[in-house]
Amino acid sequence: MRFLVRDRILGFGDDYWIEDDQGNKVFLVDGKAIRLRDTFELKDTRGRVLIDIHQKMFALRDTMVIERDGEPLATIRRKRLSLLRNHYRVSLADGRTVLDVSGKILDREFAVEYDGELLAVISRRWLHVRETYGVDVVRDDADPALLIAVAVCVIHLAEKERED
């Protein structure tokens, strides 16, 4: 499953659509500008909130939290002792599952893996549309909304880190 994200309007407080590879709108990322912490909602085409994404307020390192139906789903932070600056860890709420995100985050060229198995590839390489990147969900049983939320969070954290 391949999704297209228009990158030029990606930012805090902005709303933007994520489309499938046929050009159909699938998800809306709704940025909430008037909040103390960075907050996004991933909505379906009917406006229902599928995933809530927000910055964790009191954390030593920048951390984003993904929730579904008010329950924690995942926590994302930069990997601590990584030689690669662009390496993030996604800890799922079950406490056992950890996804690894690594690559050139700011260039929109990275992968999401679980236990060495590829779940999604985020890339601009196969697109000809300027300022757009793709999220290619490789596994059929993977949760596309979660993987898109992970991509949004990781890019947001990397851009924040670059600004600091």
N, C-alpha and C positions, 0 to 999 in steps of 0.2 A: 504494500500500500504506500503510495507516494503522495506527499502533501507539499504545497507551495506556500511559503511565507514571504510576504513583501517586507523587506528589511528597512527600507528608507523611512518608514513611519514608526518603526519599532522604538518605543521610548516610554518613559514613565508618564502616565496620564493619557496616552494615546490608545485608540482602539484600532484594531486591524483584523481583517479576515484571513483565515487560512483556508486554502482551496485544495481540492483533490487534483489529480493530474488531468482531469477532464475540464477543469475550470469552474467546478461547482463549489460554492461556499459550503464549508463543512463546520468550521469552528470560528468563533469570534473571541479574540483576546481583548478583554475590556480592562484597560488600565484605569486605576482609581487614583486621581491626582490629589485629592484633598484628604490625605491620610498622613498620619505620623510616620508610617512605614510604607515602603514600596509594596503595592498590592495590585494583583491582576486577578481576573476571573476568566476562565475558559468556559465559553458558553456554546451550546448547540445552536442550530439555525432558528430555533423557536425562542431563543433567549433564556433557556434554562441553564443554570450554573451547573457545570459538570465537575469543575475543579476550581478550588480557591487557592491562590498562590500569594504568599506574603513573606515579608522579611521577618526573621525572628528578631525581636527587640533587644533582648539582653543576651548576647552571645559574644565570646571572645573573638571569633572570626565571623565574617559575613556569612550568614546562613539564611537559606530560603526554606520555607515549609510549604508542602503541598497537602491540601486537605480535600476530601470528598465527603459530601453530606455532613460537614462539621467534624468529621473524624480525621485524625492525622493519617496521611498515606505515605509520605516520604519527607526526608530532610536532606537538603543538598548543601554541601560545603566543599571548599577546596581541599584536596588531599594534603595532609600535614607534611609529611616528609617525602615529598615527591621531587625528583630531579627535574621533572617536567613541570613548568609553571602552569600549563593548561591541563591539569588533571583534577577532576572532581569526583567526589564519592556521593552516591545517592543511597541513603539507608532507608529501606522500606520499614513501615510501622511494625511488621511482624518481628523485627529484631534479628532476623536471620539472613534476610536477603539484602545484598549490597550490589548496586550497579556501579560500574566504572565508566566514567566519561573522560575521554582523552583525545587530544589532537590539537589543531590550531583553532581554538574557540573563536577568537576575534576575526579570523578569516572565514569562519563558517565551514570548517573542514574538520569534523570530528566524528567519533563513534560512541555508541552506548552499548556496553557489553555486560553480560551476567555470567560469571564463572567462566570467562574466556569465550563465551558464545555471543556472537553479534546479534543485537536486537534491532538497532537502527543506525543509519548513516545519515549525517547531516552534511550537506555539501552544496556548493555553488557550481561545481564542475559540470554537471550534466544539464545546466540551465543556460539559456541564452538571454533571458530577461534580466536586465540590469537590476541590481539591488534586491535580488530575490534569492532565497536559498531553499533547498528541499529537505524534507524529513522523509527518508525512505525507511518505513517500518518493514524489516526483513522477515520477522517471524509472524505467522498468521495468528498465533495465540497471544501475541503481545497486545498490550493496551495502548492504542494509538494516542488517546487523550493524555495518558500519563507520560508517554515518551515525548509528545509535543510540549507538555508542561515542563519536563526536564530540560529540553532544549531551550525554551524561553528563559528558565531560571539560570542555567549555566551561562548563557550569553549575557544576561543581565548582570550576574555576579562578575564575570570577566570584564565587562565594560566599566563597572563600578571600580574594580581593582585598578584598571588602567587610569581612570580619572584621579584616583588617590595617589 
